Amino acid sequence: MTAAQAIERFRPRVDALAATQWATPALLLALTVASLALRTRVIDAGLWIDEGLSIGIAHHPLTEIPGLLRQDGSPPLYYLLLHGWIGWFGDSEESTHALSLLFALACIPGAYWAATAFFGRVAGWICAALAAVDPYLSAYGQETRMYTLLALLSFGASVGFLRAVVDGDRRWLPVLVVSLAGMLYTHNWALFFCAGLVVATLLVARDHLREALLAAAGTVLLYAPWLPTLLSQVRHTGAPWSREPSLHELLLAPGGVFAGDAPLVAFALAAGVGLPLVARVGSRGRRIVNALAAIVVTTILVAWTASQLSPAWATRYFAVVLAPSLVLASAGVVRAGRLGAIALGLVLVLWTNNNPRADKSDVRELAELVAPYARAGDVVLSTHPEQAPVIRYYLGDGFRWATTLGPMDDPRVHDWRDAVDRLEAAPPRPTLDRVITEVTPGRRLIVVRPIFRDYRGWQAEWTELVYERSRQWERLLRRDPRLRHLVHVQPDEFALEKRFSKAVEADVYVRRGS
């Protein structure tokens, strides 16, 4: 008996078990509980730059958040939800991570629902199992960012599109419109996902253009209020910290949601064998497979092309294609027989042994070391400007704030608008003079700067300038006669058994009497 025949014999048993009233929710609950144990191992990890920005923005009044995001470059949905969540549960690391964890766990029934709808219950359970242990969801389910929300919404948008446009069932148009608008209000890469839907429609659903146009009209109507802000962000924010992605990064881009090249290759082999068999079952199966593949390929290709013109490439953004990628993988595994079973086993072993990082940033540890030297009214300066919100989170209230751009009015937000031009227009010596005038005699100036381990990580337009400015400010501060150096502070990574990717250090200065 071949593996494919064994799967076919096993399928009726799965269907019979799932037919019982309690079986499916009970099994999904068990899978979710197992995933919860897997995804809370670093739930209390210290925050890094982006998480400090998330919490800082979310702490502002609800009505101010959409306008405030003109400075940040992001849509508002996640921050509005985080604002409400913080109001109920507080802003600790565990609490804010728990919101992302909730979305990650919700992807498990979402994955089961999506794959079952088109490829049967065996594919549904495989997809749910993948969603339960996928290291991508495990990592970002323990980070105060919007990526697991984006992944969850991608399941609704994918199923809604396949039902409403590919199948032509208009009853699913509200699901598609609401999910797609939710994605657009969560992350701007949803625009690339929309391009994928357009291409998929033209390739496999030209006979349902009316449904596609109705969905587009409804989505545009919901998204229209945000378009003026989006256009302002496009002109003034962008992602100057990013570089143009290489061709190699394009080819291995799906590895972003498959947590590495080895799982990607395993799934690619299984899909190469299994998906053609799915397509042979009938025209509907072929249309579904081709539509999902078109969504994934087009989204990635358009994102890569756009990032050649205006860099905005990061593997964490690939939450936008998580749903179609996992559904395709599960369908290919089911039909690939023995090869599919081997690929699934290999990936599950690799994924369950993949631990999320708990050492992205050491700002929490640094703040504990700096606290004994800090006094209310002191000035805290970050030479890496977007670090200010996370430093503010850990040091708390009572300080005045500055960056290499000059004094800050609101340290909970970093203003990305024309950031490169503004930093270039802020020469170190005059800007330092402005900052020192904020430090009264006897008060302290606490300077936090990055530890530059590898210059190759600081070669984007923004980060290269941050590197240069940090070095220039360090030399000026050491030589400034108005300041007396008090102490240098740096967490002991060896003692902590960690190696922080975003490590920082600090120097505390005292303003001499006039």
Backbone torsions as a table, in degrees:
resi	resn	phi	psi	omega
1	MET	NA	130.2	178.1
2	THR	-78.0	165.1	179.0
3	ALA	-64.0	-35.3	179.1
4	ALA	-64.7	-41.2	177.6
5	GLN	-65.1	-36.5	178.4
6	ALA	-63.9	-40.6	178.0
7	ILE	-63.4	-40.9	179.2
8	GLU	-65.0	-36.6	177.1
9	ARG	-69.9	-31.2	-178.9
10	PHE	-76.7	-26.0	-175.2
11	ARG	-58.1	-46.2	178.9
12	PRO	-59.3	-34.2	178.1
13	ARG	-66.2	-40.7	177.0
14	VAL	-62.7	-43.6	-179.9
15	ASP	-64.6	-39.1	179.7
16	ALA	-66.9	-41.5	178.5
17	LEU	-64.7	-42.8	-177.7
18	ALA	-68.4	-23.1	-178.5
19	ALA	-69.9	-23.7	177.5
20	THR	-66.8	148.1	-170.2
21	GLN	-63.5	-34.0	-172.2
22	TRP	-97.8	-17.7	-167.3
23	ALA	-62.9	-51.1	-174.8
24	THR	-62.2	-52.0	178.0
25	PRO	-61.9	-35.0	-179.5
26	ALA	-66.3	-44.2	-179.6
27	LEU	-68.5	-38.9	176.6
28	LEU	-64.2	-38.2	177.3
29	LEU	-63.9	-43.3	179.1
30	ALA	-62.3	-41.5	178.8
31	LEU	-65.1	-37.7	179.7
32	THR	-68.2	-39.8	178.1
33	VAL	-63.7	-42.6	177.6
34	ALA	-62.4	-41.0	178.6
35	SER	-65.9	-36.4	178.6
36	LEU	-60.0	-42.4	178.1
37	ALA	-63.9	-37.2	-179.2
38	LEU	-70.8	-31.4	-169.7
39	ARG	-105.1	21.0	175.2
40	THR	-124.3	16.4	-176.8
41	ARG	-72.2	-27.2	177.8
42	VAL	-128.2	33.3	-176.9
43	ILE	-62.8	-23.3	-179.2
44	ASP	-100.8	16.6	-179.0
45	ALA	-61.0	149.2	178.0
46	GLY	-64.4	151.3	-178.6
47	LEU	-75.8	151.9	173.1
48	TRP	-116.5	-173.8	-169.8
49	ILE	-48.0	-57.3	-173.9
50	ASP	-63.9	-34.7	178.9
51	GLU	-68.5	-37.2	175.1
52	GLY	-61.4	-39.2	176.3
53	LEU	-63.4	-43.0	-179.4
54	SER	-58.4	-51.7	-176.6
55	ILE	-68.2	-38.5	179.0
56	GLY	-61.2	-44.4	178.7
57	ILE	-66.8	-43.7	-176.5
58	ALA	-65.5	-21.2	179.8
59	HIS	-75.8	-11.8	179.3
60	HIS	-77.8	158.9	177.1
61	PRO	-53.5	145.2	-174.1
62	LEU	-55.0	-42.1	-176.2
63	THR	-72.3	-17.7	-179.0
64	GLU	-89.4	-18.3	-171.9
65	ILE	-62.3	-48.0	-179.9
66	PRO	-56.7	-44.6	178.9
67	GLY	-67.8	-35.6	179.7
68	LEU	-62.6	-29.8	-176.7
69	LEU	-73.0	-5.7	168.9
70	ARG	-60.1	-27.7	178.7
71	GLN	-81.2	-24.8	-170.6
72	ASP	-96.8	-38.2	-179.3
73	GLY	98.2	7.1	-178.2
74	SER	-111.4	157.6	170.4
75	PRO	-74.9	169.9	-166.1
76	PRO	-96.6	-13.5	-166.3
77	LEU	-58.0	-49.5	-177.1
78	TYR	-61.2	-42.0	-177.4
79	TYR	-67.2	-35.4	176.6
80	LEU	-66.1	-42.3	177.2
81	LEU	-65.2	-41.9	179.7
82	LEU	-64.6	-36.6	177.3
83	HIS	-58.0	-48.5	178.4
84	GLY	-65.1	-39.9	-179.8
85	TRP	-62.4	-44.7	178.9
86	ILE	-62.1	-38.0	178.7
87	GLY	-60.8	-32.8	-179.4
88	TRP	-88.9	-40.0	-167.9
89	PHE	-119.5	-1.0	179.4
90	GLY	88.4	176.3	-174.1
91	ASP	-116.0	25.6	176.1
92	SER	-67.4	165.6	178.1
93	GLU	-57.4	-48.6	-177.8
94	GLU	-61.7	-41.4	-177.1
95	SER	-66.2	-49.4	-177.5
96	THR	-70.7	-31.9	174.2
97	HIS	-65.9	-31.9	-176.7
98	ALA	-63.1	-31.2	177.3
99	LEU	-63.8	-45.1	177.1
100	SER	-64.6	-37.8	177.8
101	LEU	-61.5	-40.5	178.8
102	LEU	-58.7	-44.6	178.0
103	PHE	-65.6	-39.7	179.6
104	ALA	-63.0	-43.2	179.3
105	LEU	-67.3	-35.3	178.1
106	ALA	-65.5	-20.6	176.7
107	CYS	-66.5	-21.1	-177.9
108	ILE	-67.2	-57.4	174.5
109	PRO	-63.7	-30.7	176.3
110	GLY	-61.5	-41.1	178.9
111	ALA	-66.8	-42.9	178.0
112	TYR	-59.8	-46.8	-179.4
113	TRP	-60.9	-46.0	-175.4
114	ALA	-66.1	-47.8	-177.3
115	ALA	-72.2	-38.9	179.2
116	THR	-61.9	-37.0	-175.8
117	ALA	-60.4	-27.1	-173.9
118	PHE	-121.7	-23.3	-174.4
119	PHE	-128.5	5.2	175.3
120	GLY	97.1	170.4	-172.6
121	ARG	-70.6	-33.6	177.7
122	VAL	-60.8	-46.8	176.3
123	ALA	-62.0	-36.3	179.2
124	GLY	-62.2	-44.7	179.9
125	TRP	-68.7	-36.4	176.3
126	ILE	-64.0	-43.4	-179.8
127	CYS	-64.8	-40.3	177.8
128	ALA	-63.7	-41.1	178.6
129	ALA	-63.6	-40.3	178.1
130	LEU	-63.8	-43.3	179.0
131	ALA	-64.5	-29.0	-177.9
132	ALA	-72.8	-26.4	-175.0
133	VAL	-121.6	-1.4	-178.9
134	ASP	-55.1	118.9	-179.0
135	PRO	-60.4	-25.8	176.7
136	TYR	-60.5	-49.6	178.5
137	LEU	-69.0	-31.2	177.8
138	SER	-67.1	-40.9	-179.2
139	ALA	-69.0	-51.0	-175.6
140	TYR	-84.2	-8.1	169.0
141	GLY	-76.5	-5.8	177.2
142	GLN	-125.8	35.8	179.0
143	GLU	-140.8	138.9	-176.2
144	THR	-83.2	69.7	177.2
145	ARG	-143.0	177.4	-168.7
146	MET	-94.1	7.1	-167.3
147	TYR	-71.4	-34.9	178.6
148	THR	-73.2	-30.8	172.7
149	LEU	-63.0	-43.4	178.4
150	LEU	-62.2	-41.7	178.4
151	ALA	-62.8	-44.1	180.0
152	LEU	-61.1	-45.8	179.6
153	LEU	-64.6	-28.3	180.0
154	SER	-66.2	-27.1	174.9
155	PHE	-66.8	-45.7	178.9
156	GLY	-63.0	-42.9	-179.2
157	ALA	-66.8	-38.6	-179.4
158	SER	-66.9	-48.4	179.2
159	VAL	-64.9	-43.5	179.0
160	GLY	-59.1	-41.3	179.2
161	PHE	-65.8	-46.5	-178.2
162	LEU	-63.9	-39.5	179.2
163	ARG	-72.4	-49.0	-171.5
164	ALA	-78.9	-38.2	-173.6
165	VAL	-102.3	-51.4	-178.5
166	VAL	-68.8	-45.7	177.3
167	ASP	-83.8	-20.2	179.4
168	GLY	78.8	23.1	-179.2
169	ASP	-94.0	102.6	-173.5
170	ARG	-67.0	-17.5	178.2
171	ARG	-61.7	-20.5	-178.6
172	TRP	-93.3	0.6	179.6
173	LEU	-59.7	-42.6	178.0
174	PRO	-59.7	-37.6	178.1
175	VAL	-62.2	-45.2	179.8
176	LEU	-63.8	-48.4	-175.3
177	VAL	-63.9	-47.3	-177.2
178	VAL	-67.2	-43.1	-179.8
179	SER	-65.4	-42.6	-178.0
180	LEU	-68.9	-40.5	175.5
181	ALA	-63.3	-38.4	176.3
182	GLY	-60.8	-41.2	176.9
183	MET	-62.4	-44.3	-179.1
184	LEU	-64.2	-33.2	177.9
185	TYR	-83.4	-0.5	179.2
186	THR	-104.5	-42.2	-177.9
187	HIS	-155.8	142.0	-175.6
188	ASN	-69.0	-18.2	176.7
189	TRP	-68.6	-10.6	173.0
190	ALA	-62.0	-23.1	174.9
191	LEU	-63.2	-36.4	176.7
192	PHE	-69.8	-35.9	174.6
193	PHE	-60.7	-39.7	176.8
194	CYS	-60.6	-39.7	175.9
195	ALA	-60.8	-38.1	176.3
196	GLY	-62.3	-40.0	178.0
197	LEU	-65.1	-38.5	178.5
198	VAL	-62.0	-47.3	-179.7
199	VAL	-64.8	-42.6	178.7
200	ALA	-60.8	-39.2	177.8
201	THR	-62.7	-46.3	-178.8
202	LEU	-66.4	-30.5	-178.0
203	LEU	-81.2	-41.2	-169.8
204	VAL	-126.4	-6.7	-174.5
205	ALA	-135.3	37.2	179.3
206	ARG	-64.0	-22.9	178.8
207	ASP	-76.8	-6.1	179.1
208	HIS	-124.1	39.8	-180.0
209	LEU	-64.6	-31.3	-180.0
210	ARG	-62.8	-43.7	177.2
211	GLU	-63.0	-39.5	179.1
212	ALA	-64.3	-41.0	179.7
213	LEU	-67.7	-37.9	176.3
214	LEU	-62.6	-42.6	178.2
215	ALA	-63.8	-42.2	179.5
216	ALA	-63.4	-42.4	-179.2
217	ALA	-64.0	-44.4	179.3
218	GLY	-63.5	-40.4	-180.0
219	THR	-66.8	-44.4	179.0
220	VAL	-62.2	-39.2	179.3
221	LEU	-60.8	-42.7	179.8
222	LEU	-72.0	-31.8	-174.2
223	TYR	-90.0	-15.6	-174.2
224	ALA	-54.1	-39.5	-179.3
225	PRO	-60.2	-23.5	-178.0
226	TRP	-90.2	-13.8	-173.3
227	LEU	-58.8	-41.2	177.5
228	PRO	-60.1	-38.9	177.5
229	THR	-67.3	-42.1	178.2
230	LEU	-57.6	-45.8	-179.2
231	LEU	-63.4	-38.3	175.9
232	SER	-64.2	-41.9	178.8
233	GLN	-63.3	-41.5	179.7
234	VAL	-60.5	-39.7	-178.1
235	ARG	-74.7	-31.7	-166.4
236	HIS	-122.8	-14.3	-177.6
237	THR	-111.1	-79.4	-177.5
238	GLY	69.8	-156.9	-179.7
239	ALA	-136.9	71.5	-176.1
240	PRO	-67.2	-8.9	177.1
241	TRP	-81.5	-7.2	-176.4
242	SER	-101.5	158.1	176.3
243	ARG	-115.3	165.0	176.8
244	GLU	-64.3	127.5	179.8
245	PRO	-71.7	148.6	-180.0
246	SER	-83.8	171.1	176.1
247	LEU	-63.8	-36.0	177.1
248	HIS	-60.0	-41.7	178.7
249	GLU	-66.4	-32.7	176.2
250	LEU	-65.3	-46.5	-175.7
251	LEU	-66.0	-33.5	-177.5
252	LEU	-102.1	14.6	-175.9
253	ALA	-58.1	-41.5	-179.9
254	PRO	-59.7	-19.9	176.4
255	GLY	-61.3	-14.3	177.2
256	GLY	-61.3	-41.0	178.7
257	VAL	-92.7	-13.7	177.2
258	PHE	-98.7	7.1	171.9
259	ALA	59.0	47.7	172.9
260	GLY	126.2	166.3	-176.4
261	ASP	-72.5	-36.2	-177.6
262	ALA	-63.5	-50.1	175.3
263	PRO	-60.7	-37.0	178.8
264	LEU	-61.1	-46.0	179.3
265	VAL	-63.7	-42.3	179.7
266	ALA	-60.4	-46.0	179.5
267	PHE	-68.4	-36.7	179.8
268	ALA	-62.9	-41.2	178.0
269	LEU	-65.0	-45.4	179.6
270	ALA	-64.2	-42.2	-179.8
271	ALA	-66.5	-36.6	179.2
272	GLY	-62.8	-30.4	177.8
273	VAL	-88.2	-44.4	-170.2
274	GLY	-82.4	-40.1	-174.4
275	LEU	-65.2	-37.4	173.7
276	PRO	-59.6	-32.4	177.6
277	LEU	-69.6	-36.7	175.6
278	VAL	-61.7	-43.7	-177.4
279	ALA	-64.6	-26.5	-179.0
280	ARG	-76.7	-16.1	-177.3
281	VAL	-63.3	-33.9	-179.8
282	GLY	176.0	171.8	-177.2
283	SER	-64.9	-33.3	-179.6
284	ARG	-65.9	-44.7	178.0
285	GLY	-59.5	-40.5	179.7
286	ARG	-65.4	-41.5	179.8
287	ARG	-64.5	-41.6	-179.5
288	ILE	-63.8	-48.2	-179.6
289	VAL	-60.9	-46.5	-178.0
290	ASN	-65.2	-36.7	179.3
291	ALA	-66.0	-46.5	179.2
292	LEU	-62.1	-43.2	179.0
293	ALA	-62.8	-40.6	179.8
294	ALA	-64.7	-38.5	179.0
295	ILE	-62.1	-48.3	-177.2
296	VAL	-65.0	-50.8	-175.4
297	VAL	-64.2	-46.5	-177.5
298	THR	-65.3	-43.7	179.9
299	THR	-56.9	-48.3	-178.6
300	ILE	-66.4	-43.1	-177.8
301	LEU	-66.0	-42.2	178.9
302	VAL	-67.3	-40.3	177.9
303	ALA	-62.0	-42.1	179.9
304	TRP	-64.9	-43.7	-179.8
305	THR	-64.9	-44.3	178.7
306	ALA	-61.7	-35.0	-178.9
307	SER	-74.8	-13.8	171.2
308	GLN	-73.2	-30.9	-178.8
309	LEU	-87.2	-43.2	178.7
310	SER	-140.9	97.4	-171.2
311	PRO	-53.9	128.9	175.8
312	ALA	-159.3	52.6	-171.2
313	TRP	-112.0	123.8	176.1
314	ALA	-154.2	135.2	-176.8
315	THR	-61.9	-26.7	179.6
316	ARG	-64.9	-19.8	179.9
317	TYR	-75.2	-9.3	-175.5
318	PHE	-76.5	6.9	168.4
319	ALA	-54.7	-26.3	-176.3
320	VAL	-63.3	-25.6	179.2
321	VAL	-113.9	15.5	-178.4
322	LEU	-61.7	-46.2	-176.0
323	ALA	-61.4	-56.6	-179.9
324	PRO	-62.2	-31.0	179.4
325	SER	-67.3	-46.6	-180.0
326	LEU	-67.7	-37.9	179.4
327	VAL	-65.4	-43.8	176.3
328	LEU	-61.4	-43.5	-179.7
329	ALA	-61.3	-44.2	-179.1
330	SER	-66.3	-39.2	178.1
331	ALA	-64.9	-41.0	178.8
332	GLY	-66.7	-39.6	179.4
333	VAL	-61.7	-43.5	-177.9
334	VAL	-60.2	-41.8	-174.3
335	ARG	-90.0	-8.9	-175.6
336	ALA	-85.5	-0.8	175.8
337	GLY	65.7	-132.4	-176.3
338	ARG	-60.8	-40.7	179.1
339	LEU	-62.7	-39.9	178.1
340	GLY	-64.1	-41.9	179.0
341	ALA	-63.7	-40.5	178.3
342	ILE	-64.8	-45.1	179.9
343	ALA	-61.4	-43.3	-179.8
344	LEU	-63.4	-46.0	179.1
345	GLY	-60.9	-43.8	179.5
346	LEU	-61.1	-47.1	-176.9
347	VAL	-65.9	-42.7	-179.7
348	LEU	-62.7	-38.9	177.3
349	VAL	-64.9	-45.7	-179.9
350	LEU	-63.1	-41.8	-174.9
351	TRP	-72.5	-41.3	-178.3
352	THR	-69.6	-17.8	178.1
353	ASN	-101.5	12.3	179.9
354	ASN	-97.2	115.6	-177.4
355	ASN	-99.6	130.0	175.7
356	PRO	-63.1	152.9	179.6
357	ARG	-74.8	138.9	175.5
358	ALA	-113.7	12.4	-173.8
359	ASP	-132.7	45.8	176.9
360	LYS	-68.8	-44.5	-175.2
361	SER	-137.7	147.9	178.1
362	ASP	-111.5	25.1	179.1
363	VAL	-61.6	-38.0	178.8
364	ARG	-60.1	-46.6	-179.8
365	GLU	-66.6	-38.8	179.0
366	LEU	-64.8	-41.9	-179.1
367	ALA	-61.3	-37.0	178.0
368	GLU	-64.5	-36.0	179.9
369	LEU	-75.9	-32.5	-178.2
370	VAL	-78.0	-31.4	-172.0
371	ALA	-49.2	-42.2	-179.0
372	PRO	-63.0	-20.8	-177.7
373	TYR	-98.7	-7.2	-174.3
374	ALA	-92.3	141.4	178.2
375	ARG	-128.8	150.3	176.8
376	ALA	-56.8	134.2	-178.7
377	GLY	95.0	-11.8	175.6
378	ASP	-65.6	160.7	177.5
379	VAL	-103.4	129.4	176.0
380	VAL	-108.2	126.1	-177.6
381	LEU	-121.0	130.7	175.3
382	SER	-111.2	123.7	177.1
383	THR	-80.2	-7.3	171.2
384	HIS	-109.7	93.1	-165.1
385	PRO	-52.7	-40.6	-176.9
386	GLU	-74.7	-3.0	173.4
387	GLN	-77.6	-17.3	-172.9
388	ALA	-55.7	-43.8	-178.5
389	PRO	-62.2	-38.9	-179.5
390	VAL	-74.3	-33.2	174.0
391	ILE	-64.9	-42.8	177.0
392	ARG	-60.0	-39.0	179.9
393	TYR	-58.8	-44.2	-174.7
394	TYR	-85.3	-33.0	179.5
395	LEU	-82.6	-27.0	175.4
396	GLY	86.0	-165.0	-176.4
397	ASP	-78.9	173.4	170.9
398	GLY	97.9	0.5	-178.1
399	PHE	-115.7	162.8	167.6
400	ARG	-102.2	153.6	-167.1
401	TRP	-128.9	150.3	178.2
402	ALA	-155.8	160.8	170.9
403	THR	-134.7	-175.0	176.4
404	THR	-68.7	-5.2	172.2
405	LEU	-86.8	-14.1	-179.1
406	GLY	121.7	-174.7	179.5
407	PRO	-58.5	147.7	-178.7
408	MET	-111.6	139.1	173.5
409	ASP	-85.3	-37.7	-176.1
410	ASP	-129.9	96.9	-176.4
411	PRO	-74.5	-3.6	179.6
412	ARG	-84.0	-6.9	-176.8
413	VAL	-133.3	139.1	170.6
414	HIS	-104.2	129.5	-179.1
415	ASP	-87.8	106.4	-178.9
416	TRP	-85.1	-3.3	-176.1
417	ARG	-63.8	119.7	178.4
418	ASP	47.6	41.2	-171.3
419	ALA	-62.1	-40.4	-178.8
420	VAL	-64.1	-47.4	-180.0
421	ASP	-60.9	-40.7	-178.2
422	ARG	-68.2	-38.3	179.8
423	LEU	-71.4	-37.2	176.3
424	GLU	-64.3	-30.5	-179.0
425	ALA	-87.6	6.7	178.9
426	ALA	-113.6	80.7	-178.3
427	PRO	-60.7	142.1	-171.7
428	PRO	-56.9	-48.5	-173.6
429	ARG	-65.2	-51.3	178.7
430	PRO	-63.0	-35.8	-179.8
431	THR	-68.5	-39.8	176.8
432	LEU	-62.5	-38.9	178.2
433	ASP	-60.7	-40.9	178.4
434	ARG	-62.8	-40.3	-179.0
435	VAL	-68.3	-44.8	-176.6
436	ILE	-63.8	-30.3	177.8
437	THR	-65.4	-18.6	177.0
438	GLU	-80.6	-13.5	-177.6
439	VAL	-98.9	108.8	179.7
440	THR	-74.7	153.5	-179.2
441	PRO	-53.6	134.8	-178.2
442	GLY	90.5	-19.0	176.9
443	ARG	-81.4	169.5	-174.4
444	ARG	-114.2	148.8	173.9
445	LEU	-113.7	115.5	-179.0
446	ILE	-102.5	113.5	-174.9
447	VAL	-106.5	118.7	179.1
448	VAL	-109.6	129.1	-179.5
449	ARG	-139.4	157.3	179.2
450	PRO	-69.2	154.3	168.4
451	ILE	-95.9	116.1	-173.9
452	PHE	-89.8	93.0	-178.1
453	ARG	-75.2	-41.7	-172.1
454	ASP	-140.4	113.8	-176.7
455	TYR	-60.6	-25.3	-179.5
456	ARG	-62.0	-23.6	177.1
457	GLY	-81.6	2.7	-176.9
458	TRP	-128.6	43.4	-174.0
459	GLN	-109.2	-0.7	173.4
460	ALA	-72.6	166.1	-175.5
461	GLU	-56.1	-45.9	-178.5
462	TRP	-73.9	-49.3	-173.8
463	THR	-67.1	-32.9	176.1
464	GLU	-64.4	-39.0	178.3
465	LEU	-69.1	-38.7	175.8
466	VAL	-60.3	-42.5	178.2
467	TYR	-58.9	-49.6	-178.1
468	GLU	-62.8	-46.2	-178.4
469	ARG	-64.5	-39.4	179.4
470	SER	-60.6	-43.5	178.5
471	ARG	-64.8	-41.9	-179.8
472	GLN	-64.5	-44.3	179.8
473	TRP	-65.7	-37.6	179.1
474	GLU	-60.2	-43.6	179.7
475	ARG	-66.2	-42.2	-179.5
476	LEU	-65.5	-41.8	-178.9
477	LEU	-64.2	-41.5	-178.9
478	ARG	-63.2	-29.3	-174.3
479	ARG	-100.6	-3.5	-173.2
480	ASP	-74.1	121.5	-176.7
481	PRO	-69.8	-15.2	180.0
482	ARG	-78.1	-11.6	-173.8
483	LEU	-120.1	142.4	172.7
484	ARG	-115.0	125.7	-178.7
485	HIS	-72.4	127.7	-177.0
486	LEU	-100.0	-50.4	-175.6
487	VAL	-161.9	148.5	172.6
488	HIS	-105.3	135.6	-175.8
489	VAL	-128.0	131.7	177.1
490	GLN	-153.5	126.8	178.8
491	PRO	-59.6	145.0	179.2
492	ASP	-87.6	95.7	-176.7
493	GLU	-64.7	-31.6	179.5
494	PHE	-64.3	-45.3	179.8
495	ALA	-67.1	-33.3	179.6
496	LEU	-80.8	-8.7	-177.6
497	GLU	57.9	42.8	179.4
498	LYS	-139.1	160.5	172.8
499	ARG	-134.2	98.8	-172.0
500	PHE	-74.0	132.6	178.8
501	SER	-77.0	-26.5	177.6
502	LYS	-118.1	61.9	-176.2
503	ALA	-76.6	148.3	178.5
504	VAL	-134.2	163.3	175.1
505	GLU	-139.7	166.6	-176.9
506	ALA	-141.7	150.9	170.5
507	ASP	-125.3	136.8	178.4
508	VAL	-107.9	125.4	179.2
509	TYR	-116.1	153.3	174.3
510	VAL	-114.4	131.8	177.3
511	ARG	-74.7	123.8	179.6
512	ARG	-68.7	155.7	177.7
513	GLY	-67.7	147.7	-179.0
514	SER	-84.4	NA	NA
